[in-house]
Amino acid sequence: MDKSLSDYFSVPENEIPDIIDLRNLEAPEPMETILLACAQLGPDKNYLAHLPHVPTPLFPHLETRGLNWQLLEEADGSVLLLIRRKP
């Protein structure tokens, strides 16, 4: 990867959290894990998950909770999902 994650997600490098790898969990554990973590997400904080594929069913849940998200699709089909509170 030539660019840093902060370049892809348009956030400062110091605001990129550790990546939480959820690729080996069975459904619905990744969604439950993300929603639980996001319920505790403070203002100006980000959550970054590595998932095996685009989590389309998750997006309406994030929207109703007032969260923004961005995806970075990897060559292997997995995705990095950055979630943050809407300003």
C-alpha positions as CSV (number, residue, x, y, z in Angstrom):
1,M,0.0,0.0,0.0
2,D,1.7,3.2,-1.2
3,K,-0.7,5.6,0.7
4,S,-1.2,5.6,4.4
5,L,-4.6,4.9,5.9
6,S,-4.9,8.5,6.9
7,D,-4.7,9.4,3.2
8,Y,-7.4,7.0,2.2
9,F,-9.7,8.0,5.0
10,S,-8.9,11.8,5.0
11,V,-8.1,11.9,8.7
12,P,-4.9,12.8,10.5
13,E,-2.5,9.9,11.1
14,N,-2.9,10.3,14.9
15,E,-6.7,9.8,14.6
16,I,-6.4,6.4,12.9
17,P,-7.1,3.7,15.5
18,D,-5.8,0.2,15.7
19,I,-7.4,-2.1,13.2
20,I,-9.8,-4.6,14.8
21,D,-9.7,-7.8,12.7
22,L,-13.2,-9.3,12.5
23,R,-12.6,-11.4,9.4
24,N,-12.7,-14.8,11.2
25,L,-15.9,-14.3,13.1
26,E,-19.1,-15.9,12.1
27,A,-22.2,-13.8,11.3
28,P,-23.7,-11.9,13.1
29,E,-20.7,-11.5,15.4
30,P,-18.9,-8.8,13.3
31,M,-22.0,-6.6,13.2
32,E,-22.7,-7.1,16.9
33,T,-19.0,-6.3,17.8
34,I,-19.1,-3.1,15.7
35,L,-22.4,-1.9,17.0
36,L,-21.3,-2.5,20.6
37,A,-18.0,-0.6,20.0
38,C,-19.8,2.2,18.3
39,A,-22.3,2.6,21.1
40,Q,-19.2,3.6,23.3
41,L,-17.6,5.7,20.6
42,G,-16.9,9.2,21.9
43,P,-16.9,12.4,19.8
44,D,-13.8,12.8,17.7
45,K,-13.0,9.1,18.0
46,N,-12.8,6.6,15.2
47,Y,-13.3,2.8,15.0
48,L,-11.5,0.8,12.3
49,A,-12.5,-2.8,11.5
50,H,-11.1,-5.3,8.9
51,L,-14.0,-7.4,7.5
52,P,-14.1,-10.2,4.9
53,H,-16.5,-8.3,2.6
54,V,-18.5,-5.1,2.3
55,P,-21.0,-5.2,5.3
56,T,-24.0,-3.8,3.5
57,P,-26.6,-4.9,6.2
58,L,-24.6,-2.9,8.7
59,F,-25.0,0.5,7.0
60,P,-28.6,1.3,8.0
61,H,-27.7,0.5,11.6
62,L,-24.8,2.9,11.5
63,E,-27.0,5.6,9.8
64,T,-29.7,5.4,12.5
65,R,-27.0,5.8,15.2
66,G,-25.7,9.0,13.6
67,L,-22.4,7.5,12.4
68,N,-20.5,8.1,9.2
69,W,-18.4,5.4,7.6
70,Q,-15.8,5.0,4.8
71,L,-14.6,1.8,3.1
72,L,-11.3,0.8,1.7
73,E,-11.6,-2.3,-0.4
74,E,-8.6,-4.5,-0.5
75,A,-7.4,-6.6,-3.4
76,D,-8.5,-9.9,-1.7
77,G,-12.1,-8.7,-1.4
78,S,-11.8,-7.8,2.3
79,V,-12.5,-4.2,3.5
80,L,-11.3,-1.8,6.0
81,L,-14.3,0.1,7.5
82,L,-13.7,3.4,9.4
83,I,-16.6,4.6,11.5
84,R,-17.0,7.9,13.2
85,R,-19.7,10.1,14.7
86,K,-21.3,12.6,12.4
87,P,-20.3,16.2,13.3
